[in-house]
Amino acid sequence: MVDDDRERGRERWDDGLIARRAGERASVAEEGPREPQEEDAPPLVGGSYGRPLRSRLDALHELVGLSRTRVESEALAEAGRVLDEAAARQRLSSRHTVVALAGATGSGKSTLFNALAGVPVSETGLRRPTTSAPIALSWSEGAAGLLDRLSVPSRLRRRPLAGGAADTELQGLVLVDLPDHDSAVTAHRDQVDRVLGLVDAVIWVVDPEKYADAALHERYLRPLAGHAEVTFVVLNQIDRLGTEAADLVLDDLRRLLDEDGVALGEHGEPGATVLAVSALTGEGIPELRELIARFVQERTAPERRLAADVDAAAARLRQAYVADGRPGLDERARDAFTDRLAVAVGAQAAGEAAERVWRRGAIRACGTPWLRLYRWYERLRAHGSTDPHLATPVEDELTARQRVEQAVRIVADEASRGLPAPWAQAVREAAARGAEGLPEALDELAVSLGDPAARPPRPAWWPAAVLAQAVMTLLQIFGALWLVGQIVGVVQPGLLPPVLVMLGGIIGGPLVEWACEGAVKGPARRYGQEAERSLREAAAACGRARVLDPVAAELMRYREVREQYATVVGTRPSAARIVGGGRAGTTRLGATRTGVRGR
């Protein structure tokens, strides 16, 4: 019986590739040269993806390029694999849709394969595993490149010679029967995993006994939940169940798929197609063939599969690109950093010192000599030295360095707050690199600007004030000498005039000093503020060049990759639009329900 089936199979299927080629050469030699026919034209190879998918792929390529030095290579490996597969698939035939038939041992997968083919192609029987290598069935020419990509041996590639080739509905279909995904042979499972990553769509064949198998759901259906639009789940062997039992099993299967996160294509919504068939009796097979034929003729499966792969890669990369909140440096953080650097470099202290020195110089120049002499004596007694420039303690220098480091650390934390870990680390590293040598640079900057308190400017009215103070002093001296002359008898006595002269000098000197002190407040304050502003701006420029600009560059790079990631994640058209509107979705639902109730 088996031999008879094999003989009938040989009558309808041509397995001898070498013999066929030899026969073609013989026919050509006998018939002589002939005119090229339209059917002899080479098949279309490759194609271009639609603009949305092309934009997403370009963005993913840019994303990988911008992230190589920031994100771990393992996280980018999946994205690189998707890009490689997209390029490889685009170079191959765009007229063909590769559909894999996957299932567990004993699920009737090979029987269903033969039922779809219409003749025995894949070996069936009680021996396990029955299918040891992928077997491919193509309804049209031009699929050699696709099968080479799947590593399907030439001896396992089939093409119908009659019946199937005339079935125009399945033109472009490449159906691949895979080994059992739960095979005891590791090589078989490896083949299944490899091919599933390359095909355009998958038909999962389950039976009433193993439809809830944890290995199937945890290893395949749950990880591939995002590929629901290119997934068919077929409950086979319903001839073993009654009508009510088949409905219960099918409902439970849908429940399990929902728990796996697999969207179901019901009520016109995009998602996986679920239906019940019996490969042995043929129940539900016409509906399944119709669904597959419509799916193949749409010619959108490669793009939809690739779009799902991009979604999966983007989901794995989400934690590397999506930030919490709105990270970055605002004006408040920049101003706070400038304030801390100004404190570290002593801008405020320098400004106050310059103001004090300016005022002190003005008062000293315009003050009475007796008061200046007294102040000099007090300063000498208090400090034991007339040198106004005292050595800066070592502790102050260390404190300044610590303040610079603290300012850099705070601004780095502000800039990296909420960023994904790779980019937060990149921001902190950029700030740390800029902090190296920053205290020394600030010291050199302060030295180059000079000490504003060393040589304060003199206003134009100082000479007049000094002259007025000198006149007041001379009046005091003149009045005193006049009195002494009267006492000695050299000058004619007269107490009132010398007293008035002395009194005028004594009162006029402090008045001049008081007037000068009031007059220098505004200029001294402005001079101190200008000194503080100059040092502050210089420190801010140094900190901006060394720290803020590198940090801003890292933040700008993150914003670029974030925009690229947003394009990668971009909203895809719904499956209803892709497959041709709600009518196709309704047809799927109707076919699914027919498969359940047709029994």
C-alpha positions as CSV (number, residue, x, y, z in Angstrom):
1,M,0.0,0.0,0.0
2,V,2.8,2.4,0.9
3,D,4.7,1.4,-2.3
4,D,1.6,2.2,-4.3
5,D,1.3,5.7,-2.7
6,R,4.9,6.4,-3.4
7,E,4.5,5.4,-7.0
8,R,1.5,7.7,-7.4
9,G,3.5,10.5,-5.7
10,R,6.3,10.0,-8.2
11,E,3.8,10.3,-11.1
12,R,2.7,13.8,-9.9
13,W,6.0,15.1,-8.3
14,D,9.3,15.5,-10.0
15,D,12.1,14.7,-7.5
16,G,14.9,14.2,-10.0
17,L,16.4,17.5,-10.6
18,I,19.4,16.1,-12.6
19,A,17.1,13.9,-14.6
20,R,14.8,16.8,-15.4
21,R,17.6,18.9,-16.6
22,A,19.0,16.1,-18.7
23,G,15.5,15.6,-20.2
24,E,15.2,19.4,-20.9
25,R,18.5,19.4,-22.7
26,A,17.4,16.4,-24.8
27,S,14.1,18.1,-25.7
28,V,16.0,21.2,-26.7
29,A,18.4,19.2,-28.9
30,E,15.5,17.4,-30.6
31,E,13.3,20.4,-31.1
32,G,16.0,22.8,-32.0
33,P,16.2,26.5,-30.9
34,R,13.0,28.2,-30.1
35,E,11.9,31.8,-29.6
36,P,12.0,33.1,-26.1
37,Q,8.5,33.1,-24.5
38,E,7.1,35.4,-21.9
39,E,7.1,32.6,-19.3
40,D,10.9,32.2,-19.8
41,A,11.5,35.7,-18.5
42,P,13.6,35.7,-15.3
43,P,11.5,36.1,-12.1
44,L,11.4,39.3,-10.3
45,V,14.0,39.3,-7.6
46,G,14.0,41.5,-4.5
47,G,11.9,44.6,-4.0
48,S,11.7,47.7,-1.9
49,Y,10.0,48.0,1.4
50,G,7.2,50.6,1.9
51,R,8.1,54.0,3.2
52,P,7.1,53.5,6.8
53,L,9.1,50.4,7.2
54,R,12.0,51.9,5.2
55,S,12.0,54.9,7.5
56,R,12.1,52.6,10.6
57,L,14.9,50.6,9.2
58,D,16.9,53.7,8.4
59,A,16.3,55.0,11.9
60,L,17.4,51.7,13.4
61,H,20.6,51.8,11.3
62,E,21.3,55.3,12.5
63,L,20.4,54.3,16.1
64,V,22.9,51.4,16.0
65,G,25.6,53.7,14.5
66,L,25.1,56.4,17.1
67,S,25.0,53.9,20.0
68,R,28.0,51.7,19.4
69,T,30.2,53.4,22.0
70,R,27.4,54.0,24.5
71,V,25.2,50.9,24.6
72,E,26.4,47.4,25.2
73,S,27.1,45.3,22.1
74,E,24.8,42.5,23.3
75,A,21.9,45.0,23.4
76,L,22.6,46.1,19.8
77,A,23.2,42.5,18.5
78,E,19.5,41.8,17.9
79,A,19.0,45.2,16.1
80,G,22.0,44.4,13.9
81,R,20.6,40.9,13.1
82,V,17.2,42.5,12.1
83,L,19.0,44.9,9.8
84,D,21.0,42.1,8.3
85,E,17.9,40.0,7.7
86,A,16.1,43.0,6.2
87,A,18.8,43.5,3.7
88,A,19.0,39.8,2.9
89,R,15.3,39.4,2.5
90,Q,15.1,42.5,0.3
91,R,17.6,41.1,-2.1
92,L,15.5,38.0,-2.6
93,S,12.2,37.4,-4.4
94,S,9.4,39.8,-3.4
95,R,6.8,37.6,-5.2
96,H,7.1,34.7,-2.8
97,T,5.9,34.3,0.7
98,V,7.7,31.7,2.8
99,V,5.4,30.0,5.3
100,A,6.8,27.5,7.9
101,L,4.7,24.6,9.2
102,A,5.8,24.0,12.8
103,G,4.4,21.6,15.4
104,A,5.2,19.1,18.1
105,T,5.7,15.4,17.6
106,G,2.5,13.6,16.7
107,S,0.5,16.8,16.0
108,G,-0.1,15.7,12.4
109,K,2.1,18.5,10.9
110,S,3.4,16.4,8.0
111,T,-0.1,15.0,7.3
112,L,-1.4,18.6,7.2
113,F,1.5,19.5,4.9
114,N,0.5,16.7,2.5
115,A,-3.2,17.7,2.7
116,L,-2.3,21.3,1.7
117,A,-0.1,20.0,-1.1
118,G,-2.8,17.6,-2.3
119,V,-0.4,14.6,-2.6
120,P,2.1,12.9,-0.2
121,V,5.2,14.9,0.0
122,S,6.4,14.7,3.6
123,E,6.8,11.3,5.1
124,T,4.2,10.4,7.8
125,G,4.1,7.5,10.2
126,L,4.4,6.2,13.7
127,R,8.2,6.5,13.8
128,R,9.4,9.5,15.7
129,P,10.8,11.9,14.7
130,T,9.3,11.6,11.3
131,T,10.6,14.9,9.8
132,S,14.3,15.2,10.3
133,A,15.1,18.1,7.9
134,P,13.0,20.9,6.4
135,I,11.1,20.0,3.3
136,A,10.1,22.8,1.0
137,L,7.2,23.0,-1.5
138,S,7.1,25.9,-3.9
139,W,4.1,26.6,-6.2
140,S,6.1,28.8,-8.6
141,E,9.6,29.4,-9.9
142,G,12.1,31.9,-8.5
143,A,12.3,30.7,-4.9
144,A,15.8,29.1,-5.1
145,G,17.4,32.1,-3.3
146,L,14.9,31.9,-0.5
147,L,15.4,28.2,0.0
148,D,19.2,28.6,-0.1
149,R,18.8,31.2,2.7
150,L,16.8,28.6,4.7
151,S,19.5,25.9,3.9
152,V,16.9,23.5,2.5
153,P,18.8,20.9,0.5
154,S,18.0,20.6,-3.2
155,R,16.9,17.0,-2.7
156,L,14.2,18.2,-0.3
157,R,12.7,20.9,-2.6
158,R,9.5,20.0,-4.3
159,R,7.4,21.5,-7.0
160,P,4.1,20.2,-8.3
161,L,4.0,19.0,-11.9
162,A,0.2,18.9,-12.2
163,G,-2.7,20.3,-10.2
164,G,-0.7,22.4,-7.8
165,A,1.1,24.5,-10.5
166,A,-2.3,25.3,-12.0
167,D,-3.6,26.5,-8.6
168,T,-3.2,30.2,-9.2
169,E,-4.4,31.1,-5.7
170,L,-1.2,29.6,-4.2
171,Q,1.2,31.1,-6.7
172,G,4.1,32.6,-4.8
173,L,3.7,30.3,-1.7
174,V,6.7,28.5,-0.4
175,L,5.6,26.0,2.3
176,V,8.3,24.5,4.5
177,D,7.6,21.5,6.7
178,L,9.9,21.8,9.8
179,P,11.2,19.1,12.1
180,D,9.3,18.7,15.4
181,H,10.1,21.6,17.8
182,D,10.1,19.1,20.7
183,S,12.2,16.5,19.0
184,A,14.6,14.5,21.2
185,V,17.3,15.3,18.6
186,T,19.0,18.6,19.5
187,A,19.9,19.3,15.8
188,H,16.3,19.1,14.9
189,R,15.3,21.8,17.4
190,D,18.2,24.0,16.3
191,Q,16.9,23.7,12.7
192,V,13.5,24.8,13.8
193,D,14.8,27.8,15.8
194,R,17.0,28.9,12.8
195,V,14.3,28.6,10.2
196,L,11.6,30.3,12.3
197,G,13.9,33.4,12.4
198,L,14.0,33.6,8.6
199,V,10.5,32.7,7.3
200,D,7.8,35.3,6.6
201,A,5.0,33.5,8.5
202,V,4.4,30.5,10.7
203,I,1.5,28.0,10.9
204,W,1.6,26.3,14.3
205,V,0.0,22.9,14.3
206,V,-1.3,21.7,17.6
207,D,-3.4,18.7,18.6
208,P,-6.0,18.2,21.3
209,E,-3.5,16.6,23.6
210,K,-0.5,19.0,23.4
211,Y,-2.2,22.4,22.5
212,A,-1.4,23.6,26.1
213,D,2.2,22.3,26.1
214,A,4.4,24.6,28.2
215,A,7.3,24.2,25.8
216,L,5.3,25.5,22.9
217,H,3.9,28.5,24.8
218,E,6.9,29.5,26.8
219,R,9.6,28.9,24.2
220,Y,7.8,30.0,21.0
221,L,4.4,31.6,21.2
222,R,5.0,33.9,24.1
223,P,8.4,35.3,22.8
224,L,6.8,35.7,19.3
225,A,3.6,37.3,20.5
226,G,4.5,40.5,18.6
227,H,4.4,38.5,15.4
228,A,0.7,37.7,15.7
229,E,-0.2,39.2,12.3
230,V,2.0,36.5,10.5
231,T,1.0,33.7,12.7
232,F,-1.6,30.9,12.1
233,V,-2.5,28.5,14.9
234,V,-4.3,25.4,13.6
235,L,-5.9,22.9,15.9
236,N,-5.5,19.6,14.1
237,Q,-7.2,16.2,14.6
238,I,-10.6,17.6,15.5
239,D,-12.0,14.4,14.1
240,R,-11.0,12.8,17.4
241,L,-13.4,15.2,19.2
242,G,-17.0,15.8,19.3
243,T,-18.5,19.1,18.2
244,E,-18.9,20.5,21.7
245,A,-15.5,19.2,22.8
246,A,-13.9,20.8,19.7
247,D,-15.5,24.2,20.6
248,L,-14.3,23.9,24.2
249,V,-10.7,23.0,23.2
250,L,-10.6,25.8,20.6
251,D,-11.9,28.3,23.2
252,D,-9.3,27.2,25.7
253,L,-6.6,27.5,23.0
254,R,-7.7,31.1,22.4
255,R,-7.5,31.7,26.1
256,L,-4.0,30.4,26.3
257,L,-2.9,32.5,23.4
258,D,-4.4,35.6,25.0
259,E,-2.4,34.9,28.2
260,D,0.7,34.6,26.0
261,G,0.0,38.0,24.7
262,V,-0.8,36.8,21.2
263,A,-3.5,39.1,19.7
264,L,-6.3,37.2,18.0
265,G,-7.6,38.4,14.6
266,E,-11.2,38.4,15.5
267,H,-13.9,41.0,14.7
268,G,-11.8,42.5,12.0
269,E,-8.9,43.3,14.3
270,P,-5.3,42.5,13.4
271,G,-3.8,39.4,15.0
272,A,-3.2,35.6,14.7
273,T,-5.6,33.4,12.8
274,V,-7.0,30.4,14.8
275,L,-9.0,27.6,13.3
276,A,-9.7,23.9,13.7
277,V,-9.1,21.3,10.9
278,S,-8.7,17.6,10.4
279,A,-5.8,16.8,8.0
280,L,-6.9,13.2,7.9
281,T,-10.5,13.8,6.9
282,G,-10.0,17.1,5.1
283,E,-12.3,19.0,7.4
284,G,-11.4,22.7,7.4
285,I,-8.6,22.2,4.8
286,P,-10.3,24.3,2.1
287,E,-10.9,27.2,4.5
288,L,-7.2,27.0,5.5
289,R,-6.1,26.9,1.9
290,E,-8.3,30.0,1.2
291,L,-6.8,31.9,4.1
292,I,-3.3,31.0,3.1
293,A,-4.0,31.9,-0.5
294,R,-5.3,35.3,0.4
295,F,-2.4,35.9,2.8
296,V,0.1,35.0,0.0
297,Q,-1.6,37.2,-2.6
298,E,-1.4,40.2,-0.4
299,R,2.4,40.0,-0.6
300,T,2.8,41.9,2.6
301,A,4.0,39.1,4.9
302,P,7.7,39.9,4.5
303,E,7.2,43.5,5.5
304,R,4.8,42.6,8.4
305,R,7.2,40.0,9.7
306,L,10.1,42.4,9.5
307,A,8.1,45.2,11.1
308,A,7.4,42.8,14.0
309,D,11.1,42.0,14.2
310,V,11.8,45.8,14.4
311,D,9.2,46.1,17.2
312,A,10.8,43.3,19.1
313,A,14.3,44.8,18.7
314,A,12.9,48.2,19.8
315,A,11.3,46.7,22.9
316,R,14.6,45.1,23.9
317,L,16.4,48.5,23.5
318,R,13.7,50.5,25.3
319,Q,15.5,50.7,28.6
320,A,18.6,52.0,26.8
321,Y,16.8,54.9,25.2
322,V,13.7,55.9,27.1
323,A,14.3,58.3,29.9
324,D,12.1,59.1,32.9
325,G,10.9,62.6,32.8
326,R,12.7,65.3,30.7
327,P,16.5,65.0,31.4
328,G,18.9,67.8,30.5
329,L,20.3,71.0,31.9
330,D,18.0,74.0,32.3
331,E,19.1,77.6,32.9
332,R,18.7,77.1,36.6
333,A,21.2,74.2,36.7
334,R,23.6,76.2,34.5
335,D,23.4,79.3,36.7
336,A,23.8,77.1,39.9
337,F,27.0,75.6,38.3
338,T,28.3,79.1,37.5
339,D,27.6,80.2,41.1
340,R,29.5,77.3,42.5
341,L,32.5,77.9,40.3
342,A,32.4,81.6,41.2
343,V,32.4,80.7,44.9
344,A,35.3,78.2,44.3
345,V,37.3,80.8,42.4
346,G,36.5,83.4,45.0
347,A,34.8,85.9,42.7
348,Q,32.6,87.4,45.4
349,A,35.5,87.6,47.8
350,A,37.7,89.2,45.2
351,G,35.0,91.8,44.4
352,E,34.5,92.6,48.0
353,A,38.2,92.9,48.5
354,A,38.5,95.2,45.5
355,E,35.7,97.4,46.8
356,R,37.4,97.6,50.2
357,V,40.7,98.4,48.8
358,W,39.2,101.1,46.5
359,R,37.4,102.7,49.5
360,R,40.4,102.3,51.8
361,G,42.7,103.9,49.2
362,A,40.3,106.8,48.6
363,I,39.9,107.4,52.3
364,R,43.6,107.0,53.0
365,A,44.4,109.5,50.3
366,C,41.8,111.9,51.3
367,G,41.9,111.4,55.1
368,T,43.7,113.5,57.7
369,P,47.3,112.6,58.3
370,W,46.8,112.2,62.0
371,L,44.0,109.6,61.5
372,R,46.1,107.8,58.9
373,L,49.0,107.7,61.3
374,Y,46.8,106.2,64.0
375,R,45.4,103.5,61.7
376,W,48.8,102.6,60.6
377,Y,49.8,102.1,64.2
378,E,46.8,100.0,65.0
379,R,47.4,97.8,62.0
380,L,51.0,97.4,63.0
381,R,50.2,96.4,66.5
382,A,47.4,94.0,65.4
383,H,49.3,92.1,62.8
384,G,52.9,92.7,63.6
385,S,53.6,93.3,59.9
386,T,52.9,96.0,57.3
387,D,52.5,93.5,54.5
388,P,48.8,93.5,53.4
389,H,49.2,90.3,51.3
390,L,49.2,87.3,53.6
391,A,50.0,83.8,52.4
392,T,46.9,81.8,51.6
393,P,46.6,78.8,53.9
394,V,46.8,75.3,52.3
395,E,43.4,74.4,53.7
396,D,41.8,77.2,51.6
397,E,43.4,75.8,48.4
398,L,42.1,72.3,49.2
399,T,38.7,73.7,50.0
400,A,38.6,75.5,46.6
401,R,39.4,72.2,44.8
402,Q,36.8,70.4,46.7
403,R,34.3,73.0,45.7
404,V,35.1,72.7,42.1
405,E,34.8,68.9,42.2
406,Q,31.5,69.2,44.1
407,A,30.1,71.7,41.5
408,V,31.0,69.3,38.7
409,R,29.5,66.3,40.5
410,I,26.3,68.2,41.1
411,V,25.9,69.4,37.6
412,A,26.6,65.9,36.3
413,D,24.0,64.4,38.5
414,E,21.5,67.1,37.4
415,A,22.2,66.4,33.7
416,S,22.1,62.6,34.0
417,R,19.0,62.4,36.2
418,G,16.3,60.3,34.5
419,L,18.6,59.3,31.7
420,P,18.9,55.6,30.7
421,A,21.9,54.0,32.3
422,P,24.3,54.1,29.3
423,W,23.7,57.7,28.6
424,A,23.7,58.7,32.2
425,Q,27.1,57.1,32.5
426,A,28.3,58.9,29.3
427,V,27.2,62.2,30.8
428,R,29.0,61.6,34.1
429,E,32.2,60.5,32.3
430,A,32.1,63.6,30.1
431,A,31.8,65.8,33.2
432,A,34.6,63.9,35.0
433,R,36.9,64.3,32.0
434,G,36.2,68.0,32.0
435,A,36.8,68.3,35.7
436,E,40.4,67.0,35.3
437,G,42.6,70.1,35.5
438,L,39.7,72.5,36.0
439,P,40.9,73.8,39.4
440,E,44.3,74.5,37.9
441,A,42.8,76.2,34.9
442,L,40.7,78.4,37.2
443,D,43.8,79.3,39.2
444,E,45.7,80.3,36.0
445,L,42.7,82.2,34.9
446,A,42.6,84.2,38.1
447,V,46.3,84.9,37.8
448,S,46.0,86.0,34.2
449,L,43.2,88.5,35.2
450,G,45.4,89.9,37.9
451,D,44.4,91.0,41.4
452,P,41.8,93.8,41.0
453,A,42.7,95.0,44.5
454,A,46.4,95.4,43.7
455,R,46.2,98.7,41.8
456,P,42.7,100.2,42.1
457,P,42.0,103.1,39.7
458,R,42.0,106.7,40.9
459,P,39.0,108.9,40.1
460,A,39.5,112.3,38.6
461,W,38.5,114.2,41.7
462,W,41.1,112.6,43.9
463,P,43.7,115.3,43.3
464,A,41.3,118.0,44.3
465,A,40.3,116.1,47.4
466,V,43.9,115.5,48.3
467,L,44.7,119.2,47.8
468,A,41.7,120.2,50.0
469,Q,42.9,117.9,52.7
470,A,46.4,119.3,52.4
471,V,45.0,122.8,52.7
472,M,43.1,121.8,55.9
473,T,46.3,120.3,57.3
474,L,48.3,123.4,56.5
475,L,45.6,125.5,58.1
476,Q,46.0,123.5,61.3
477,I,49.8,123.8,61.2
478,F,49.6,127.5,60.3
479,G,47.2,128.2,63.2
480,A,49.3,126.2,65.6
481,L,52.5,128.0,64.6
482,W,50.6,131.3,64.9
483,L,49.7,130.5,68.5
484,V,53.2,129.4,69.3
485,G,54.5,132.6,67.8
486,Q,52.2,134.6,70.0
487,I,53.3,132.6,73.1
488,V,56.9,133.2,72.3
489,G,56.2,136.8,71.5
490,V,57.3,136.8,68.0
491,V,53.8,137.5,66.7
492,Q,51.5,140.2,67.9
493,P,49.0,138.7,70.4
494,G,45.5,137.9,69.2
495,L,44.0,134.6,70.2
496,L,40.9,134.7,68.0
497,P,42.5,134.6,64.5
498,P,44.8,131.6,65.0
499,V,42.2,129.7,66.8
500,L,39.7,130.3,64.0
501,V,42.4,129.2,61.5
502,M,43.2,126.0,63.5
503,L,39.5,125.3,64.1
504,G,38.8,125.6,60.3
505,G,41.6,123.1,59.5
506,I,40.6,120.7,62.3
507,I,36.9,120.7,61.3
508,G,37.6,120.9,57.6
509,G,39.9,117.8,57.5
510,P,37.2,115.4,58.8
511,L,34.6,117.1,56.6
512,V,36.7,116.5,53.5
513,E,37.3,112.9,54.6
514,W,33.6,112.3,55.3
515,A,32.7,113.8,51.9
516,C,35.2,111.7,50.1
517,E,34.0,108.6,52.0
518,G,30.5,109.3,50.8
519,A,31.6,110.0,47.3
520,V,33.6,106.7,46.9
521,K,30.8,104.4,48.0
522,G,29.1,104.2,44.6
523,P,32.4,104.0,42.5
524,A,33.9,101.5,44.9
525,R,30.8,99.3,44.8
526,R,30.8,99.4,41.0
527,Y,34.5,98.6,40.9
528,G,34.0,95.6,43.2
529,Q,31.0,94.4,41.1
530,E,33.0,94.7,37.9
531,A,35.9,92.8,39.4
532,E,33.5,90.1,40.6
533,R,31.7,90.0,37.2
534,S,34.9,89.6,35.3
535,L,36.2,86.8,37.4
536,R,32.8,85.1,37.5
537,E,32.4,85.3,33.7
538,A,35.9,84.0,33.1
539,A,35.2,81.1,35.5
540,A,31.9,80.4,33.8
541,A,33.5,80.4,30.4
542,C,36.2,78.0,31.6
543,G,33.6,75.7,33.2
544,R,31.3,75.9,30.1
545,A,34.2,74.9,27.8
546,R,35.4,72.1,30.0
547,V,32.3,70.7,31.5
548,L,29.0,72.1,30.3
549,D,29.8,71.8,26.5
550,P,30.9,68.2,26.7
551,V,27.8,67.4,28.8
552,A,25.6,69.2,26.4
553,A,27.1,67.3,23.5
554,E,26.3,64.0,25.2
555,L,22.7,65.2,25.9
556,M,22.4,66.3,22.2
557,R,23.6,62.9,21.1
558,Y,21.0,61.3,23.4
559,R,18.3,63.5,21.9
560,E,19.3,62.4,18.4
561,V,19.2,58.7,19.3
562,R,15.9,59.3,21.2
563,E,14.4,60.8,18.0
564,Q,15.7,57.9,16.0
565,Y,14.3,55.4,18.5
566,A,10.9,57.2,18.3
567,T,11.0,56.6,14.6
568,V,11.9,53.0,15.1
569,V,9.0,52.5,17.4
570,G,6.7,54.5,15.1
571,T,3.1,53.5,14.9
572,R,2.6,51.0,12.1
573,P,-0.6,50.8,10.0
574,S,-3.2,48.4,11.3
575,A,-3.4,45.0,9.9
576,A,-6.9,45.7,8.6
577,R,-5.4,48.4,6.3
578,I,-2.5,46.2,5.4
579,V,-4.6,43.2,4.4
580,G,-7.0,45.3,2.5
581,G,-9.6,46.6,4.9
582,G,-12.2,45.2,7.2
583,R,-13.6,42.8,4.7
584,A,-10.4,40.7,4.8
585,G,-10.6,40.6,8.6
586,T,-14.3,39.6,8.5
587,T,-13.4,36.8,6.1
588,R,-10.8,35.6,8.4
589,L,-13.2,35.5,11.3
590,G,-15.9,33.8,9.2
591,A,-13.4,31.2,8.0
592,T,-12.3,30.6,11.6
593,R,-15.8,30.1,12.9
594,T,-16.5,27.9,9.9
595,G,-13.5,25.7,10.8
596,V,-14.9,25.2,14.2
597,R,-18.6,24.6,13.4
598,G,-18.2,23.0,10.1
599,R,-17.7,19.7,11.8
